[in-house]
Amino acid sequence: MGNLNKLKVQIFFFSSILLLILGGWFYTNSSLTEPNQPGVSLFPSKDNIISVGKRVYGQNCASCHGLNLQGAPNWRQRDEDGYLPAPPHDRSGHTWHHSADYLFKMTKYGIEKMIGQKYPNNMPVFASVLHDNDIIAVLSYIKSTWPITIQRRHTQLSIRANVGQK
């Protein structure tokens, strides 16, 4: 009977560990936003999300926007083909002038979908390339590089934008 009780304790212990692992996996891999719900949350102080965002940014964004988020030279002037070069995502750019929800949708669906018409641009659509969590991680990484005063302004802007969507 002693071995049976020991086995029950072991099963309970390992089941509990498995439940914690699965719960943690589900929490970190579940979508951080619902596609048709207003309000995307960014996480500029969560190191695990920032780490993923930095990696995904390096793989998908840095070739145009710069490894240090500096953007392309002369990003405010259209090139000979009529396209605007990639803007910086650091504090010198205008990324933080847009709500988190807008940035998410722009990244996922592209500018033409956002404005409902053709627009000359080189920004790829990431809907079929990146998972929603990856987009949020990239945006969280970008936001984490801004000074805290700009982060706070961006948070307030995002809150005001979300209230307007309800």
Kinemage of the C-alpha trace (Angstrom):
@kinemage 1
@onewidth
@group {chain A} dominant
@subgroup {mainchain}
@vectorlist {calphas} color= white
{ca met a 1} P 0.000 0.000 0.000
{ca gly a 2} L 2.944 2.338 0.654
{ca asn a 3} L 4.109 2.125 -2.973
{ca leu a 4} L 0.606 2.967 -4.198
{ca asn a 5} L 0.492 6.125 -2.065
{ca lys a 6} L 3.980 7.089 -3.254
{ca leu a 7} L 2.846 6.593 -6.869
{ca lys a 8} L -0.243 8.761 -6.275
{ca val a 9} L 1.919 11.549 -4.827
{ca gln a 10} L 4.305 11.322 -7.792
{ca ile a 11} L 1.438 11.417 -10.290
{ca phe a 12} L -0.084 14.403 -8.498
{ca phe a 13} L 3.278 16.192 -8.382
{ca phe a 14} L 4.092 15.643 -12.057
{ca ser a 15} L 0.524 16.462 -13.112
{ca ser a 16} L 0.774 19.750 -11.221
{ca ile a 17} L 4.089 20.579 -12.879
{ca leu a 18} L 2.671 19.705 -16.298
{ca leu a 19} L -0.370 21.881 -15.640
{ca leu a 20} L 1.858 24.826 -14.681
{ca ile a 21} L 4.013 24.370 -17.774
{ca leu a 22} L 0.997 24.128 -20.078
{ca gly a 23} L -0.624 27.121 -18.400
{ca gly a 24} L 2.548 29.162 -18.831
{ca trp a 25} L 2.888 28.098 -22.444
{ca phe a 26} L -0.746 28.947 -23.173
{ca tyr a 27} L -0.405 32.336 -21.476
{ca thr a 28} L 2.715 33.315 -23.414
{ca asn a 29} L 1.541 31.900 -26.746
{ca ser a 30} L -2.091 32.908 -26.729
{ca ser a 31} L -2.986 35.964 -28.746
{ca leu a 32} L -2.460 39.215 -26.885
{ca thr a 33} L -5.134 40.858 -28.964
{ca glu a 34} L -8.347 39.850 -30.639
{ca pro a 35} L -8.351 40.793 -34.346
{ca asn a 36} L -11.616 42.756 -34.291
{ca gln a 37} L -11.345 44.187 -30.796
{ca pro a 38} L -10.203 47.748 -30.235
{ca gly a 39} L -7.126 48.285 -28.192
{ca val a 40} L -3.821 46.527 -28.557
{ca ser a 41} L -1.593 46.459 -25.499
{ca leu a 42} L 2.160 46.838 -25.752
{ca phe a 43} L 4.584 45.609 -23.106
{ca pro a 44} L 7.711 47.824 -23.108
{ca ser a 45} L 8.787 46.645 -19.653
{ca lys a 46} L 8.398 42.870 -20.112
{ca asp a 47} L 11.870 41.554 -20.856
{ca asn a 48} L 10.706 38.253 -22.363
{ca ile a 49} L 8.439 40.040 -24.859
{ca ile a 50} L 11.080 42.672 -25.651
{ca ser a 51} L 13.634 39.929 -26.310
{ca val a 52} L 11.323 38.228 -28.810
{ca gly a 53} L 10.491 41.597 -30.372
{ca lys a 54} L 14.136 42.532 -30.825
{ca arg a 55} L 14.841 39.207 -32.546
{ca val a 56} L 11.786 39.423 -34.824
{ca tyr a 57} L 12.586 43.082 -35.600
{ca gly a 58} L 16.126 42.103 -36.589
{ca gln a 59} L 14.813 39.384 -38.895
{ca asn a 60} L 11.954 41.318 -40.522
{ca cys a 61} L 12.306 45.076 -40.060
{ca ala a 62} L 15.930 46.115 -39.590
{ca ser a 63} L 16.857 45.788 -43.263
{ca cys a 64} L 14.664 48.819 -44.015
{ca his a 65} L 14.214 50.621 -40.685
{ca gly a 66} L 17.781 50.083 -39.453
{ca leu a 67} L 19.228 47.779 -36.828
{ca asn a 68} L 19.208 50.699 -34.378
{ca leu a 69} L 15.707 51.841 -35.434
{ca gln a 70} L 17.272 54.863 -37.163
{ca gly a 71} L 15.325 54.566 -40.426
{ca ala a 72} L 16.583 55.238 -43.925
{ca pro a 73} L 18.457 58.434 -44.795
{ca asn a 74} L 16.220 61.258 -46.042
{ca trp a 75} L 13.138 59.350 -44.910
{ca arg a 76} L 10.905 62.421 -45.292
{ca gln a 77} L 11.669 62.829 -49.011
{ca arg a 78} L 10.177 60.616 -51.706
{ca asp a 79} L 12.674 58.723 -53.821
{ca glu a 80} L 12.819 58.771 -57.639
{ca asp a 81} L 10.017 56.171 -57.781
{ca gly a 82} L 7.712 58.233 -55.561
{ca tyr a 83} L 8.170 56.129 -52.417
{ca leu a 84} L 8.982 57.429 -48.961
{ca pro a 85} L 11.984 55.639 -47.442
{ca ala a 86} L 11.466 53.708 -44.206
{ca pro a 87} L 11.034 56.080 -41.256
{ca pro a 88} L 12.935 55.685 -38.004
{ca his a 89} L 11.250 53.969 -35.081
{ca asp a 90} L 13.401 55.687 -32.492
{ca arg a 91} L 12.333 58.893 -30.741
{ca ser a 92} L 13.241 60.995 -33.813
{ca gly a 93} L 10.533 59.402 -35.948
{ca his a 94} L 6.760 59.557 -35.835
{ca thr a 95} L 6.011 55.991 -34.742
{ca trp a 96} L 5.095 57.133 -31.248
{ca his a 97} L 2.596 59.631 -32.713
{ca his a 98} L 0.284 56.710 -33.596
{ca ser a 99} L -1.719 54.551 -31.199
{ca ala a 100} L -0.658 50.994 -30.462
{ca asp a 101} L -3.774 49.729 -32.230
{ca tyr a 102} L -2.988 51.782 -35.352
{ca leu a 103} L 0.635 50.567 -35.396
{ca phe a 104} L -0.490 46.965 -35.012
{ca lys a 105} L -3.008 47.200 -37.855
{ca met a 106} L -0.568 49.111 -40.082
{ca thr a 107} L 2.043 46.414 -39.574
{ca lys a 108} L -0.356 43.521 -40.007
{ca tyr a 109} L -2.551 44.780 -42.861
{ca gly a 110} L -0.519 47.549 -44.530
{ca ile a 111} L -1.191 51.214 -45.196
{ca glu a 112} L -3.475 50.668 -48.188
{ca lys a 113} L -5.867 48.586 -46.095
{ca met a 114} L -5.751 51.236 -43.371
{ca ile a 115} L -6.602 54.157 -45.657
{ca gly a 116} L -8.768 52.221 -48.102
{ca gln a 117} L -6.946 53.241 -51.270
{ca lys a 118} L -3.731 52.759 -53.228
{ca tyr a 119} L -0.673 54.406 -51.722
{ca pro a 120} L 2.895 54.178 -53.037
{ca asn a 121} L 4.899 52.434 -50.325
{ca asn a 122} L 7.382 49.633 -49.801
{ca met a 123} L 6.101 48.469 -46.415
{ca pro a 124} L 5.226 44.775 -46.653
{ca val a 125} L 2.024 43.371 -45.202
{ca phe a 126} L 2.846 40.995 -42.353
{ca ala a 127} L -0.562 39.318 -41.869
{ca ser a 128} L 0.608 36.029 -43.357
{ca val a 129} L 4.226 36.383 -42.212
{ca leu a 130} L 4.083 37.162 -38.486
{ca his a 131} L 1.810 35.935 -35.722
{ca asp a 132} L -0.075 38.670 -33.856
{ca asn a 133} L 2.103 38.042 -30.787
{ca asp a 134} L 5.232 38.649 -32.873
{ca ile a 135} L 3.877 41.979 -34.120
{ca ile a 136} L 3.042 43.009 -30.564
{ca ala a 137} L 6.493 41.895 -29.419
{ca val a 138} L 8.169 43.998 -32.141
{ca leu a 139} L 6.085 47.053 -31.258
{ca ser a 140} L 6.807 46.471 -27.553
{ca tyr a 141} L 10.531 46.294 -28.318
{ca ile a 142} L 10.371 49.523 -30.312
{ca lys a 143} L 8.447 51.277 -27.537
{ca ser a 144} L 10.931 50.016 -24.928
{ca thr a 145} L 13.693 52.038 -26.624
{ca trp a 146} L 11.888 55.369 -26.240
{ca pro a 147} L 12.474 57.638 -23.251
{ca ile a 148} L 9.935 57.063 -20.476
{ca thr a 149} L 8.261 60.432 -21.163
{ca ile a 150} L 7.546 59.411 -24.763
{ca gln a 151} L 6.392 55.963 -23.619
{ca arg a 152} L 3.889 57.629 -21.277
{ca arg a 153} L 2.652 59.977 -24.001
{ca his a 154} L 2.225 57.030 -26.335
{ca thr a 155} L 0.279 55.093 -23.702
{ca gln a 156} L -2.058 58.050 -23.158
{ca leu a 157} L -2.513 58.474 -26.916
{ca ser a 158} L -3.365 54.782 -27.235
{ca ile a 159} L -5.886 54.983 -24.392
{ca arg a 160} L -7.602 58.011 -25.971
{ca ala a 161} L -7.686 56.267 -29.360
{ca asn a 162} L -9.205 53.129 -27.828
{ca val a 163} L -11.962 55.116 -26.105
{ca gly a 164} L -12.864 56.606 -29.482
{ca gln a 165} L -13.242 53.116 -30.993
{ca lys a 166} L -15.841 51.843 -28.530
